Amino acid sequence: MQKRSSDTLPAVVALTSTEPFLRLQRLGELRALGGEHGFDLVEFSGQDVRAVELMDAAKGLPFLGERKVVIVRNAERISSGEREALAPRLAELDERALVVFVIEPNDEQKSLPRTDPLMKAIASVGTIEEANADKTQVAGAMRAGAESLGATLDGAAARALLEMTSEHITAAMAELEKCALFVGEGGRITQAVVREVATPSRDFQVFKMLDAICSGNATAALQRLDDLLARGAKPEASAFRFVFPLLHRQLRLLYQARACRDLHLKDEASDEIAPAKHSWPEVARRGGYQREKFRSVARVLTLEQIATLLELLLAADAELKGQIPSISPRETLERMVVAMCSVASRRSA
């Protein structure tokens, strides 16, 4: 993520990221502009924001520093009425103010869309920062994180951590801490340690199941399915919550990756291939292990086979919803996996 000095920052910033680790890192930098002792720092929680109070705080003269910093955590929780009241008033702020709206959505709270009046106003008079990092920065951050915990991290271990967490930096840093505790002060975190200690993400486990399916390995695929279902109280609950959505997304990406291969497209990152969100161009631009994994799997299956896998997923979904008779949810899921392995094992010339 590109950093900006205090004097180049506008008066209003919206900070967002799909990675809480990166978002908190950037927030720490912005909060520090309020002075070492926080004399020029005011913080609000989104649900408590009142437009009048926030503007009064932001318009106050800085005490010791050059900027009066106002942080609004969970900005997505600001009521619609207060967002509408704030939007036109943001233009009143000058260079002595720095108001940071931190957008931190979760499963229950949605993010603020760019079409929201407050977001449109921020984009007009300030800037919207998306806290991201390239692979070089991530590797450096992970090595620094290991050193701060009194351990060292080799390159293979860092790659394994990112792979097992589906390249989610926040999750990788959490698993890194577990590994550091395991090896102890002065210890070395290796790939073997990561495999033993780190907890793989569900996305990673579903991909490993898909990898086994595409290899026609029913035994390995069923074992992966069993591991996934062990996390939930009921098989159908686990299926609807993460197995079906993740498997559907990965099959869509696989289909698009194969289509690019069949069409001999050189620019796989073009948004003309598919919508930008949750699509192959997005994965292709990001690079990393996921792109290479999908490319390798796409080489062994045809578009027709991948389409059949999607049809089998749809049929299993219908069975679990009672639209098609079935014996039991677990039997439905296991039969789906075995049928998928059968389809994938029929290699084409």
Secondary structure, DSSP 8 states (H G I E B T S, - for coil): -----GGGS-SEEEEE-S-HHHHHHHHHHHHGGG-TT-TTEEEEEGGG--HHHHHHHHHS--SSSS-EEEEEESGGGS-HHHHHHHGGGGGG--TTEEEEEE----SSS----TTSHHHHHHHHHSEEEE----HHHHHHHHHHHHHHTT-EE-HHHHHHHHHHTTT-HHHHHHHHHHHHHHH-TT-EE-HHHHHHH----HHHHHHHHHHHHHTT-HHHHHHHHHHHHTTSSSHHHHIIIIIHHHHHHHHHHHHHHHHHHHTT-S-TT-TTSS-STTSHHHHHHH-HHHHHHHHHHHTTS-HHHHHHHHHHHHHHHHHHTTSS--S-HHHHHHHHHHHHHHHHHS---
